[in-house]
Amino acid sequence: MKFSFRKTLVAGAVAAGLLTTGYAAAQEQFIGLPSYRVGPYAAGGSGIYGGWIDYMQLINQRDGGINGVKLTWEECETEYNNARGVECYERLKNKGATGNSVFQPLSTGITYSVLEKVAEDKIPLVTMGYGRTDAADGRVFPWVFPLITTYWSQASAIVNYIASKEGGADKLKGKKIGLLYHDSAYGKESHAIMDKLAAKHGFTVEKIAVAHPGNEQQSQWLQIRQSRPDYVVLWGWGVMNPTALRTAARTGFPREKMIGVWWSGAEEDTVPAGDAAKGFTAAGFNVAGTNYPVIKDIQQHVYGKNLGNMQDKSRVGSVYYNRGVVHGIITVEAIRTAQEKFGKGKPLTGEQVRWGFENLKIDNARLKALGAEGFMPELKVSCEDHEGAGVVKFQQWDGAKWNVVSDWVAGDRELVRSMIEESAAAYAKEKGITPRDCSKES
Amino acid sequence: MLYREAGQFKTTYQEDAQIFPIRQDRIGFFALLAFFFLVVPVVADQYWLQAILIPTLIFSLAALGLNILTGYAGQLSLGSAAFMAVGAFATYNFMLRIDGMPFLLAVVLGGLCAAAVGILFGLPSLRIKGFYLAVATLAAQFFIVWALVKFPWFSNYSSSGVITAQEVNILGYAFTTPESKYLLTLAIVTVLALAAKNMVRSTTGRKWMAVRDMDVAAEVIGIRLMRTKLQAFAVSSFYCGVAGALYAYTYLGTVEPEGFNLDLSFKILFMIIIGGVGSILGSFLGAAFIVLLPIFLNVILHSAVGEALPPGFGSSLELMIFGALIIFFLIVEPHGMARLWQIAKEKLRLWPFPH
């Protein structure tokens, strides 16, 4: 009995060993996911990583991987903690046959912590819509990709949206915009660009800080009531957002005149505010809803086979979930692009995937083929420009769901770009980096 | 049988006053040091050095700092992370603004800045005690983080308030590899830990403990309360400041003020409670426990076991197990891990003839 048990064990171990080595040979692309599903940011983390994993599952189930290369992934819980994030980065770095292909921590703090490590380890760092803004200058930051939109582009796009609502940029003159921001590094990110835009267009910005976590805003809204701004830009996060909406309702500030940044524009921000959220508009680089072929495919191929990642299936199609799908689409397309150069059907190293990100082009035709037309903006990344799009769409909450109320709105590209280049140059000088010459890259 | 001190006679005062009076302890300690200095950098891979050992050492140092203040001098503090932040940002600014600043000097100066701030926030300790003092140091926690975000000068006008640590360079040698960073951290921590051990064994430490045990009695026998308490705050903050500088320079490379939030202060407090209040060894054991256990649980829950669980459940379970273990541990041994080690040692000395 004992003998046979031991034999089974050995046989099992051998089989397991064979299986794993067999798998490695069977073409897999490993993606490390430094996720967070507990802690204060859990709503965002579980939604985004859930959507992302579901999309990768869809690629595996429906298409059998990317040109036959199956995607594999492993999650590592960071709790949004920088130290844990670094540990996850190191842990995931060498997993899989070719090591980790891409690191997307969904946390500005962790982004900064691994910013220099990724260049050493040759792993692309993708920070969609957050992270270090000036990293959009790919000449100084070859390994970092703040894709789609940076905070500066976004602030600028919000101002442009306000201008369009007012009927032109010249109408901004003499207007007053309140900036209700989370009093942290993240909230202050908006200041420099808003000051520049205010000087350019002749409006005034009134910056009002809300201390973390932001569940007490009486005095701030009193200030808003006294100074009567024409618009309030809500640069908030977490519990601060529903509180701002509720307090605005109590103060009588019209929610139609409140515009949120993408961390203020999810169901998790509006539903707790109840009716007070009705009419609130927020920027985002993806839209909500299940009415897109890519989401329908996920429901059919992933949830239909009971392989879905979301415990609460009703969150499929929510803002955070769909943002996770955008993460998935961009990552998969970058790997696909890289495969075209480095060999189809082969697992790629982080360095090769980086090339894929840098040469990523997702136009409307491609988006249509992916079933994501209108779901996310077109993207064209280059050696110089690691942002690739710089546009956002505005959605308005009607009390039950988000409705798209604008087309893709771009920010003041020239102004933002000049600020990015200036900041990146300062970083390069501080660090002694010689920027790449993009004209010499193939 | 091996752990027996029979036949070891102390014939001089020096021998009687050494840190490890038992020969086996001395041998064990030097073997341990040799292991960590010589063997570990060679055998450990990058992940172990960079993601496990360096943070454990740094948090041990921070816990040591808090242990001096809370464990030895009896002044409860919730501001350890803020003092770490002062150390990190001060070191960064010394390196940035003074050309040719040697790294080690910058770290010491950073530690001194933290000590100065520590004295400032230690002043209330002259009038208030216990929980009230804890709340007063909480003010340090909020004020310092706020000030670092508020005044962009501290972070050299970086748009998001994050500082990027300069390259560590000592006498022309650049510390860029995980091995070298680990050895640098280990060397600093070893020196400071030995200094702390000697401090608590000397008059300074005796005074701290006298104040901790009963300040009125301490005053009656001629200990100057104000000086002793502020000294404890200064030394403790110095240790935390150096830990903060190392956190920025040898571990993360870049830090934001929010990284030094209240959570971190609590973590350091848990480290000394679990490791053992009023024990140098306890600081190390506690730091190892608090840093390593969540990682260990995470690895387990996201490997074979985790596949079977619904997503997100593993992460929640991790917190639950971690919390349960802390409670269990404190019920079983309220004096911390250092006490367990002490008991084990006593048992070994008597073994096999317990009485």
Interface residues (C-beta under 8 A of the other chain):
Chain A: Y36 R37 V38 A42 S46 G50 I53 E74 E75 C76 E77 E79 N81 N82 A83 R84 V86 E87 Y89 E90 R91 K93 N94 T108 G109 Y112 S113 L115 E116 K117 R132 T133 D134 D183 S184 A185 Y186 K188 E189 A192 N309 M310 Q311 S423 Y427 E430 K431
Chain B: Q46 Y47 Q50 A51 I52 P55 W146 V149 N156 S159 S160 G161 V162 T164 Y251 L252 G253 T254 V255 E256 P257 E258 G259 D263 P294 I295 N298 V299 H302 P310 P311 G312 G314 S315 S316 E318 L319
